Amino acid sequence: MDLYIYYRVLPAQTQVLQARLKAVQAVLQTRFDVTVGMKRRPGEQDGKQTWMEIYEHLPSGQEDDFSRALEQALAEAGIPALIDGPRHVEHFEDVALCA
């Protein structure tokens, strides 16, 4: 299963956000052996950027542990104070293709 989290950020917060997210993702990548990524939508809307955190290949059976660890790590890094509005969390799973 993969996890995608997106939210809005004021441009003045982006450098601090990126540095803190990079640190959080490095810890989670090592602890849970997940593939991590960060993306940003091009341009701005209403003076804000849209950012996305990506966590791919969550270990089966550890999704709840990962979610708790993620929330704790984001809180400890002060990420919620750097974003504008709610975080939108989406889960996706692979679909088997027919032969």
C-alpha positions as CSV (number, residue, x, y, z in Angstrom):
1,M,0.0,0.0,0.0
2,D,1.1,3.5,-0.7
3,L,0.3,6.7,1.2
4,Y,0.0,10.2,-0.3
5,I,-0.5,13.3,1.9
6,Y,-1.1,16.7,0.4
7,Y,-1.6,20.2,1.8
8,R,-1.1,23.9,1.2
9,V,2.0,25.9,2.2
10,L,2.8,29.5,2.3
11,P,5.9,30.2,0.1
12,A,7.7,31.7,3.1
13,Q,7.5,28.3,4.9
14,T,8.8,26.1,2.1
15,Q,12.5,26.0,2.9
16,V,12.0,25.1,6.5
17,L,9.3,22.6,5.6
18,Q,11.5,20.9,3.1
19,A,14.4,20.5,5.5
20,R,12.2,19.1,8.3
21,L,10.3,16.8,5.9
22,K,13.6,15.4,4.5
23,A,14.7,14.6,8.1
24,V,11.4,13.0,9.0
25,Q,11.3,10.9,5.8
26,A,14.9,9.7,6.3
27,V,14.0,8.3,9.7
28,L,10.8,6.6,8.5
29,Q,12.5,5.2,5.4
30,T,15.1,3.5,7.6
31,R,12.7,2.4,10.3
32,F,10.0,1.0,8.0
33,D,11.9,0.3,4.7
34,V,9.6,2.4,2.7
35,T,10.2,4.5,-0.4
36,V,9.7,8.2,0.3
37,G,9.2,11.2,-1.9
38,M,8.2,14.9,-1.9
39,K,6.4,16.7,-4.7
40,R,5.1,20.2,-5.3
41,R,2.4,21.3,-7.7
42,P,3.9,23.9,-10.1
43,G,2.9,27.5,-9.4
44,E,0.7,28.8,-6.6
45,Q,-3.0,29.1,-6.0
46,D,-4.3,31.9,-3.8
47,G,-0.7,32.7,-2.8
48,K,0.0,29.1,-1.6
49,Q,1.8,26.1,-2.9
50,T,0.5,22.5,-2.8
51,W,2.9,19.9,-1.4
52,M,2.7,16.2,-1.3
53,E,4.5,13.6,0.8
54,I,4.8,10.1,-0.6
55,Y,5.4,6.9,1.2
56,E,5.4,3.8,-1.0
57,H,5.4,0.1,-0.3
58,L,4.2,0.3,3.4
59,P,5.0,-3.1,5.0
60,S,1.9,-5.3,5.1
61,G,0.5,-5.5,8.6
62,Q,2.4,-2.4,9.8
63,E,0.2,0.3,8.3
64,D,-1.2,1.4,11.7
65,D,2.3,1.4,13.2
66,F,3.6,3.5,10.3
67,S,0.7,5.9,10.6
68,R,1.3,6.4,14.3
69,A,5.0,6.9,13.8
70,L,4.4,9.3,10.9
71,E,2.0,11.5,12.9
72,Q,4.4,11.5,15.9
73,A,7.4,12.4,13.8
74,L,5.5,15.2,12.0
75,A,4.3,16.6,15.3
76,E,7.8,16.5,16.8
77,A,9.3,18.2,13.8
78,G,6.7,21.0,14.0
79,I,5.3,20.3,10.5
80,P,1.6,21.1,11.4
81,A,2.6,24.7,12.2
82,L,4.2,25.1,8.8
83,I,1.2,24.2,6.7
84,D,-2.0,26.1,5.9
85,G,-5.2,24.1,6.5
86,P,-5.8,20.4,6.7
87,R,-3.6,17.6,5.5
88,H,-5.4,15.3,3.1
89,V,-4.4,11.6,3.4
90,E,-5.0,9.1,0.6
91,H,-4.2,5.4,0.6
92,F,-3.7,3.5,-2.7
93,E,-3.0,-0.2,-3.3
94,D,-1.5,-1.9,-6.3
95,V,-3.9,-3.5,-8.8
96,A,-2.9,-6.8,-10.4
97,L,-2.9,-6.6,-14.1
98,C,-4.4,-9.5,-16.2
99,A,-2.0,-11.4,-18.4
